[in-house]
Amino acid sequence: MAVGSKDLQTSELDGMDDERLVAELRKAKDELFHLRFASATGQLESHGRLKEVKRDIARIYTVLRERELGIRTAPTSVK
């Protein structure tokens, strides 16, 4: 079973285009910053969320890199 956010599974990340993945990455990094800040000030109650967000970031980086190498393909947009 994969640890991380329930809404950022690999199958869902495959359906996103590169711009959306970069936006999700930016959002996850921002959340990680705020979680680390809360942890440093003693206000964080759930330390498990730090691990989940780190894994989400790694999962997004993996999908982006696999697309760059041609292992995965980006979804095609039908217009």
Jmol script that loads the backbone (N, CA, C; Angstrom):
load data "model"
ATOM      1  N   MET A   1       0.844  -1.176   0.000  1.00  0.00           N
ATOM      2  CA  MET A   1       0.000   0.000   0.000  1.00  0.00           C
ATOM      3  C   MET A   1       0.891   1.242   0.000  1.00  0.00           C
ATOM      4  N   ALA A   2       0.574   2.142  -0.856  1.00  0.00           N
ATOM      5  CA  ALA A   2       1.365   3.366  -0.970  1.00  0.00           C
ATOM      6  C   ALA A   2       0.981   4.346   0.132  1.00  0.00           C
ATOM      7  N   VAL A   3       1.995   4.925   0.716  1.00  0.00           N
ATOM      8  CA  VAL A   3       1.777   5.944   1.728  1.00  0.00           C
ATOM      9  C   VAL A   3       1.774   7.289   1.031  1.00  0.00           C
ATOM     10  N   GLY A   4       0.969   8.193   1.492  1.00  0.00           N
ATOM     11  CA  GLY A   4       0.886   9.511   0.879  1.00  0.00           C
ATOM     12  C   GLY A   4      -0.553   9.956   0.826  1.00  0.00           C
ATOM     13  N   SER A   5      -0.786  11.011   0.152  1.00  0.00           N
ATOM     14  CA  SER A   5      -2.135  11.526   0.031  1.00  0.00           C
ATOM     15  C   SER A   5      -2.987  10.579  -0.794  1.00  0.00           C
ATOM     16  N   LYS A   6      -4.199  10.415  -0.387  1.00  0.00           N
ATOM     17  CA  LYS A   6      -5.110   9.537  -1.115  1.00  0.00           C
ATOM     18  C   LYS A   6      -5.465  10.112  -2.479  1.00  0.00           C
ATOM     19  N   ASP A   7      -5.383  11.435  -2.618  1.00  0.00           N
ATOM     20  CA  ASP A   7      -5.769  12.057  -3.876  1.00  0.00           C
ATOM     21  C   ASP A   7      -4.617  12.181  -4.863  1.00  0.00           C
ATOM     22  N   LEU A   8      -3.412  11.785  -4.485  1.00  0.00           N
ATOM     23  CA  LEU A   8      -2.270  11.872  -5.393  1.00  0.00           C
ATOM     24  C   LEU A   8      -1.672  10.498  -5.661  1.00  0.00           C
ATOM     25  N   GLN A   9      -2.499   9.565  -6.066  1.00  0.00           N
ATOM     26  CA  GLN A   9      -2.009   8.248  -6.448  1.00  0.00           C
ATOM     27  C   GLN A   9      -1.367   8.332  -7.817  1.00  0.00           C
ATOM     28  N   THR A  10      -0.514   7.395  -8.135  1.00  0.00           N
ATOM     29  CA  THR A  10       0.203   7.392  -9.401  1.00  0.00           C
ATOM     30  C   THR A  10      -0.750   7.338 -10.585  1.00  0.00           C
ATOM     31  N   SER A  11      -1.820   6.589 -10.458  1.00  0.00           N
ATOM     32  CA  SER A  11      -2.778   6.499 -11.560  1.00  0.00           C
ATOM     33  C   SER A  11      -3.433   7.852 -11.835  1.00  0.00           C
ATOM     34  N   GLU A  12      -3.662   8.631 -10.802  1.00  0.00           N
ATOM     35  CA  GLU A  12      -4.243   9.960 -10.999  1.00  0.00           C
ATOM     36  C   GLU A  12      -3.211  10.929 -11.569  1.00  0.00           C
ATOM     37  N   LEU A  13      -1.958  10.798 -11.151  1.00  0.00           N
ATOM     38  CA  LEU A  13      -0.904  11.662 -11.670  1.00  0.00           C
ATOM     39  C   LEU A  13      -0.667  11.410 -13.154  1.00  0.00           C
ATOM     40  N   ASP A  14      -0.888  10.171 -13.610  1.00  0.00           N
ATOM     41  CA  ASP A  14      -0.727   9.857 -15.026  1.00  0.00           C
ATOM     42  C   ASP A  14      -1.710  10.624 -15.890  1.00  0.00           C
ATOM     43  N   GLY A  15      -2.867  10.939 -15.354  1.00  0.00           N
ATOM     44  CA  GLY A  15      -3.884  11.647 -16.114  1.00  0.00           C
ATOM     45  C   GLY A  15      -3.680  13.145 -16.187  1.00  0.00           C
ATOM     46  N   MET A  16      -2.715  13.662 -15.450  1.00  0.00           N
ATOM     47  CA  MET A  16      -2.471  15.110 -15.431  1.00  0.00           C
ATOM     48  C   MET A  16      -1.432  15.486 -16.488  1.00  0.00           C
ATOM     49  N   ASP A  17      -1.592  16.677 -17.051  1.00  0.00           N
ATOM     50  CA  ASP A  17      -0.570  17.161 -17.980  1.00  0.00           C
ATOM     51  C   ASP A  17       0.588  17.762 -17.174  1.00  0.00           C
ATOM     52  N   ASP A  18       1.670  18.101 -17.876  1.00  0.00           N
ATOM     53  CA  ASP A  18       2.878  18.566 -17.193  1.00  0.00           C
ATOM     54  C   ASP A  18       2.660  19.852 -16.412  1.00  0.00           C
ATOM     55  N   GLU A  19       1.862  20.770 -16.942  1.00  0.00           N
ATOM     56  CA  GLU A  19       1.609  22.036 -16.239  1.00  0.00           C
ATOM     57  C   GLU A  19       0.876  21.789 -14.927  1.00  0.00           C
ATOM     58  N   ARG A  20      -0.073  20.873 -14.954  1.00  0.00           N
ATOM     59  CA  ARG A  20      -0.834  20.553 -13.737  1.00  0.00           C
ATOM     60  C   ARG A  20       0.073  19.867 -12.713  1.00  0.00           C
ATOM     61  N   LEU A  21       0.973  19.003 -13.193  1.00  0.00           N
ATOM     62  CA  LEU A  21       1.910  18.348 -12.278  1.00  0.00           C
ATOM     63  C   LEU A  21       2.831  19.355 -11.606  1.00  0.00           C
ATOM     64  N   VAL A  22       3.303  20.330 -12.369  1.00  0.00           N
ATOM     65  CA  VAL A  22       4.165  21.368 -11.795  1.00  0.00           C
ATOM     66  C   VAL A  22       3.388  22.185 -10.764  1.00  0.00           C
ATOM     67  N   ALA A  23       2.121  22.451 -11.046  1.00  0.00           N
ATOM     68  CA  ALA A  23       1.291  23.185 -10.087  1.00  0.00           C
ATOM     69  C   ALA A  23       1.091  22.369  -8.810  1.00  0.00           C
ATOM     70  N   GLU A  24       0.848  21.078  -8.945  1.00  0.00           N
ATOM     71  CA  GLU A  24       0.696  20.211  -7.773  1.00  0.00           C
ATOM     72  C   GLU A  24       2.000  20.132  -6.985  1.00  0.00           C
ATOM     73  N   LEU A  25       3.122  20.100  -7.701  1.00  0.00           N
ATOM     74  CA  LEU A  25       4.428  20.073  -7.046  1.00  0.00           C
ATOM     75  C   LEU A  25       4.653  21.343  -6.236  1.00  0.00           C
ATOM     76  N   ARG A  26       4.329  22.482  -6.831  1.00  0.00           N
ATOM     77  CA  ARG A  26       4.479  23.757  -6.139  1.00  0.00           C
ATOM     78  C   ARG A  26       3.600  23.801  -4.893  1.00  0.00           C
ATOM     79  N   LYS A  27       2.375  23.291  -5.017  1.00  0.00           N
ATOM     80  CA  LYS A  27       1.452  23.273  -3.886  1.00  0.00           C
ATOM     81  C   LYS A  27       1.962  22.360  -2.766  1.00  0.00           C
ATOM     82  N   ALA A  28       2.497  21.200  -3.148  1.00  0.00           N
ATOM     83  CA  ALA A  28       3.010  20.262  -2.154  1.00  0.00           C
ATOM     84  C   ALA A  28       4.244  20.818  -1.452  1.00  0.00           C
ATOM     85  N   LYS A  29       5.118  21.479  -2.204  1.00  0.00           N
ATOM     86  CA  LYS A  29       6.303  22.081  -1.580  1.00  0.00           C
ATOM     87  C   LYS A  29       5.916  23.197  -0.619  1.00  0.00           C
ATOM     88  N   ASP A  30       4.904  23.966  -0.978  1.00  0.00           N
ATOM     89  CA  ASP A  30       4.417  25.027  -0.095  1.00  0.00           C
ATOM     90  C   ASP A  30       3.849  24.428   1.192  1.00  0.00           C
ATOM     91  N   GLU A  31       3.089  23.333   1.050  1.00  0.00           N
ATOM     92  CA  GLU A  31       2.537  22.677   2.229  1.00  0.00           C
ATOM     93  C   GLU A  31       3.650  22.113   3.104  1.00  0.00           C
ATOM     94  N   LEU A  32       4.679  21.539   2.487  1.00  0.00           N
ATOM     95  CA  LEU A  32       5.799  20.999   3.249  1.00  0.00           C
ATOM     96  C   LEU A  32       6.509  22.099   4.030  1.00  0.00           C
ATOM     97  N   PHE A  33       6.678  23.266   3.411  1.00  0.00           N
ATOM     98  CA  PHE A  33       7.292  24.393   4.106  1.00  0.00           C
ATOM     99  C   PHE A  33       6.484  24.770   5.340  1.00  0.00           C
ATOM    100  N   HIS A  34       5.169  24.870   5.176  1.00  0.00           N
ATOM    101  CA  HIS A  34       4.321  25.257   6.306  1.00  0.00           C
ATOM    102  C   HIS A  34       4.307  24.185   7.400  1.00  0.00           C
ATOM    103  N   LEU A  35       4.340  22.910   6.984  1.00  0.00           N
ATOM    104  CA  LEU A  35       4.387  21.839   7.975  1.00  0.00           C
ATOM    105  C   LEU A  35       5.702  21.853   8.752  1.00  0.00           C
ATOM    106  N   ARG A  36       6.805  22.097   8.061  1.00  0.00           N
ATOM    107  CA  ARG A  36       8.098  22.179   8.750  1.00  0.00           C
ATOM    108  C   ARG A  36       8.137  23.366   9.698  1.00  0.00           C
ATOM    109  N   PHE A  37       7.560  24.468   9.281  1.00  0.00           N
ATOM    110  CA  PHE A  37       7.514  25.650  10.133  1.00  0.00           C
ATOM    111  C   PHE A  37       6.688  25.363  11.385  1.00  0.00           C
ATOM    112  N   ALA A  38       5.543  24.733  11.200  1.00  0.00           N
ATOM    113  CA  ALA A  38       4.687  24.388  12.341  1.00  0.00           C
ATOM    114  C   ALA A  38       5.388  23.393  13.259  1.00  0.00           C
ATOM    115  N   SER A  39       6.141  22.471  12.692  1.00  0.00           N
ATOM    116  CA  SER A  39       6.873  21.498  13.496  1.00  0.00           C
ATOM    117  C   SER A  39       7.954  22.177  14.322  1.00  0.00           C
ATOM    118  N   ALA A  40       8.646  23.132  13.711  1.00  0.00           N
ATOM    119  CA  ALA A  40       9.730  23.827  14.408  1.00  0.00           C
ATOM    120  C   ALA A  40       9.204  24.687  15.550  1.00  0.00           C
ATOM    121  N   THR A  41       8.001  25.207  15.405  1.00  0.00           N
ATOM    122  CA  THR A  41       7.430  26.054  16.453  1.00  0.00           C
ATOM    123  C   THR A  41       6.601  25.265  17.460  1.00  0.00           C
ATOM    124  N   GLY A  42       6.507  23.953  17.255  1.00  0.00           N
ATOM    125  CA  GLY A  42       5.781  23.117  18.205  1.00  0.00           C
ATOM    126  C   GLY A  42       4.281  23.123  18.021  1.00  0.00           C
ATOM    127  N   GLN A  43       3.794  23.578  16.894  1.00  0.00           N
ATOM    128  CA  GLN A  43       2.352  23.654  16.664  1.00  0.00           C
ATOM    129  C   GLN A  43       1.815  22.483  15.848  1.00  0.00           C
ATOM    130  N   LEU A  44       2.692  21.621  15.347  1.00  0.00           N
ATOM    131  CA  LEU A  44       2.269  20.515  14.501  1.00  0.00           C
ATOM    132  C   LEU A  44       1.799  19.354  15.366  1.00  0.00           C
ATOM    133  N   GLU A  45       0.600  18.862  15.082  1.00  0.00           N
ATOM    134  CA  GLU A  45       0.062  17.752  15.857  1.00  0.00           C
ATOM    135  C   GLU A  45       0.251  16.418  15.156  1.00  0.00           C
ATOM    136  N   SER A  46       0.215  16.427  13.819  1.00  0.00           N
ATOM    137  CA  SER A  46       0.332  15.192  13.055  1.00  0.00           C
ATOM    138  C   SER A  46       1.635  15.194  12.266  1.00  0.00           C
ATOM    139  N   HIS A  47       2.655  14.540  12.807  1.00  0.00           N
ATOM    140  CA  HIS A  47       3.950  14.497  12.131  1.00  0.00           C
ATOM    141  C   HIS A  47       3.940  13.539  10.946  1.00  0.00           C
ATOM    142  N   GLY A  48       2.952  12.677  10.872  1.00  0.00           N
ATOM    143  CA  GLY A  48       2.845  11.749   9.756  1.00  0.00           C
ATOM    144  C   GLY A  48       2.556  12.457   8.450  1.00  0.00           C
ATOM    145  N   ARG A  49       1.960  13.618   8.534  1.00  0.00           N
ATOM    146  CA  ARG A  49       1.649  14.372   7.317  1.00  0.00           C
ATOM    147  C   ARG A  49       2.929  14.827   6.607  1.00  0.00           C
ATOM    148  N   LEU A  50       3.991  15.090   7.371  1.00  0.00           N
ATOM    149  CA  LEU A  50       5.279  15.452   6.770  1.00  0.00           C
ATOM    150  C   LEU A  50       5.754  14.346   5.829  1.00  0.00           C
ATOM    151  N   LYS A  51       5.670  13.121   6.280  1.00  0.00           N
ATOM    152  CA  LYS A  51       6.106  11.979   5.487  1.00  0.00           C
ATOM    153  C   LYS A  51       5.237  11.824   4.235  1.00  0.00           C
ATOM    154  N   GLU A  52       3.940  12.020   4.383  1.00  0.00           N
ATOM    155  CA  GLU A  52       3.028  11.901   3.251  1.00  0.00           C
ATOM    156  C   GLU A  52       3.343  12.932   2.172  1.00  0.00           C
ATOM    157  N   VAL A  53       3.580  14.161   2.582  1.00  0.00           N
ATOM    158  CA  VAL A  53       3.846  15.230   1.620  1.00  0.00           C
ATOM    159  C   VAL A  53       5.180  15.002   0.925  1.00  0.00           C
ATOM    160  N   LYS A  54       6.182  14.543   1.663  1.00  0.00           N
ATOM    161  CA  LYS A  54       7.479  14.250   1.045  1.00  0.00           C
ATOM    162  C   LYS A  54       7.340  13.157  -0.008  1.00  0.00           C
ATOM    163  N   ARG A  55       6.549  12.155   0.276  1.00  0.00           N
ATOM    164  CA  ARG A  55       6.348  11.071  -0.687  1.00  0.00           C
ATOM    165  C   ARG A  55       5.549  11.543  -1.894  1.00  0.00           C
ATOM    166  N   ASP A  56       4.593  12.447  -1.671  1.00  0.00           N
ATOM    167  CA  ASP A  56       3.850  13.014  -2.799  1.00  0.00           C
ATOM    168  C   ASP A  56       4.780  13.781  -3.730  1.00  0.00           C
ATOM    169  N   ILE A  57       5.692  14.557  -3.141  1.00  0.00           N
ATOM    170  CA  ILE A  57       6.657  15.319  -3.939  1.00  0.00           C
ATOM    171  C   ILE A  57       7.538  14.358  -4.741  1.00  0.00           C
ATOM    172  N   ALA A  58       8.012  13.303  -4.103  1.00  0.00           N
ATOM    173  CA  ALA A  58       8.845  12.327  -4.798  1.00  0.00           C
ATOM    174  C   ALA A  58       8.069  11.639  -5.912  1.00  0.00           C
ATOM    175  N   ARG A  59       6.807  11.351  -5.668  1.00  0.00           N
ATOM    176  CA  ARG A  59       5.977  10.693  -6.674  1.00  0.00           C
ATOM    177  C   ARG A  59       5.785  11.592  -7.890  1.00  0.00           C
ATOM    178  N   ILE A  60       5.580  12.884  -7.676  1.00  0.00           N
ATOM    179  CA  ILE A  60       5.411  13.827  -8.782  1.00  0.00           C
ATOM    180  C   ILE A  60       6.709  13.946  -9.568  1.00  0.00           C
ATOM    181  N   TYR A  61       7.838  14.061  -8.859  1.00  0.00           N
ATOM    182  CA  TYR A  61       9.133  14.128  -9.541  1.00  0.00           C
ATOM    183  C   TYR A  61       9.381  12.867 -10.378  1.00  0.00           C
ATOM    184  N   THR A  62       8.986  11.719  -9.864  1.00  0.00           N
ATOM    185  CA  THR A  62       9.182  10.463 -10.586  1.00  0.00           C
ATOM    186  C   THR A  62       8.383  10.449 -11.882  1.00  0.00           C
ATOM    187  N   VAL A  63       7.121  10.866 -11.819  1.00  0.00           N
ATOM    188  CA  VAL A  63       6.285  10.887 -13.021  1.00  0.00           C
ATOM    189  C   VAL A  63       6.850  11.865 -14.043  1.00  0.00           C
ATOM    190  N   LEU A  64       7.276  13.037 -13.597  1.00  0.00           N
ATOM    191  CA  LEU A  64       7.854  14.015 -14.521  1.00  0.00           C
ATOM    192  C   LEU A  64       9.128  13.479 -15.170  1.00  0.00           C
ATOM    193  N   ARG A  65       9.978  12.840 -14.398  1.00  0.00           N
ATOM    194  CA  ARG A  65      11.226  12.312 -14.942  1.00  0.00           C
ATOM    195  C   ARG A  65      10.976  11.153 -15.902  1.00  0.00           C
ATOM    196  N   GLU A  66      10.020  10.297 -15.574  1.00  0.00           N
ATOM    197  CA  GLU A  66       9.705   9.187 -16.466  1.00  0.00           C
ATOM    198  C   GLU A  66       9.148   9.697 -17.794  1.00  0.00           C
ATOM    199  N   ARG A  67       8.383  10.765 -17.755  1.00  0.00           N
ATOM    200  CA  ARG A  67       7.892  11.364 -19.001  1.00  0.00           C
ATOM    201  C   ARG A  67       9.041  11.954 -19.803  1.00  0.00           C
ATOM    202  N   GLU A  68       9.994  12.549 -19.115  1.00  0.00           N
ATOM    203  CA  GLU A  68      11.157  13.125 -19.786  1.00  0.00           C
ATOM    204  C   GLU A  68      11.984  12.044 -20.485  1.00  0.00           C
ATOM    205  N   LEU A  69      12.086  10.891 -19.853  1.00  0.00           N
ATOM    206  CA  LEU A  69      12.859   9.792 -20.414  1.00  0.00           C
ATOM    207  C   LEU A  69      12.071   8.958 -21.421  1.00  0.00           C
ATOM    208  N   GLY A  70      10.784   9.193 -21.525  1.00  0.00           N
ATOM    209  CA  GLY A  70       9.955   8.446 -22.460  1.00  0.00           C
ATOM    210  C   GLY A  70       9.407   7.151 -21.905  1.00  0.00           C
ATOM    211  N   ILE A  71       9.521   6.936 -20.611  1.00  0.00           N
ATOM    212  CA  ILE A  71       8.992   5.724 -19.991  1.00  0.00           C
ATOM    213  C   ILE A  71       7.474   5.820 -19.885  1.00  0.00           C
ATOM    214  N   ARG A  72       6.998   6.978 -19.510  1.00  0.00           N
ATOM    215  CA  ARG A  72       5.561   7.261 -19.458  1.00  0.00           C
ATOM    216  C   ARG A  72       5.244   8.288 -20.523  1.00  0.00           C
ATOM    217  N   THR A  73       4.002   8.302 -20.926  1.00  0.00           N
ATOM    218  CA  THR A  73       3.574   9.315 -21.895  1.00  0.00           C
ATOM    219  C   THR A  73       2.591  10.259 -21.239  1.00  0.00           C
ATOM    220  N   ALA A  74       2.666  11.511 -21.625  1.00  0.00           N
ATOM    221  CA  ALA A  74       1.721  12.504 -21.122  1.00  0.00           C
ATOM    222  C   ALA A  74       0.377  12.261 -21.777  1.00  0.00           C
ATOM    223  N   PRO A  75      -0.704  12.572 -21.090  1.00  0.00           N
ATOM    224  CA  PRO A  75      -2.018  12.379 -21.692  1.00  0.00           C
ATOM    225  C   PRO A  75      -2.205  13.278 -22.902  1.00  0.00           C
ATOM    226  N   THR A  76      -2.859  12.764 -23.898  1.00  0.00           N
ATOM    227  CA  THR A  76      -3.114  13.567 -25.092  1.00  0.00           C
ATOM    228  C   THR A  76      -4.391  14.350 -24.898  1.00  0.00           C
ATOM    229  N   SER A  77      -4.350  15.607 -25.288  1.00  0.00           N
ATOM    230  CA  SER A  77      -5.537  16.440 -25.147  1.00  0.00           C
ATOM    231  C   SER A  77      -6.317  16.416 -26.456  1.00  0.00           C
ATOM    232  N   VAL A  78      -7.593  16.160 -26.368  1.00  0.00           N
ATOM    233  CA  VAL A  78      -8.465  16.106 -27.536  1.00  0.00           C
ATOM    234  C   VAL A  78      -9.213  17.412 -27.613  1.00  0.00           C
ATOM    235  N   LYS A  79      -9.007  18.137 -28.730  1.00  0.00           N
ATOM    236  CA  LYS A  79      -9.691  19.434 -28.879  1.00  0.00           C
ATOM    237  C   LYS A  79     -10.574  19.417 -30.090  1.00  0.00           C
TER     238      LYS A  79
END
end "model"
wireframe off; spacefill off
backbone 0.3
color backbone group
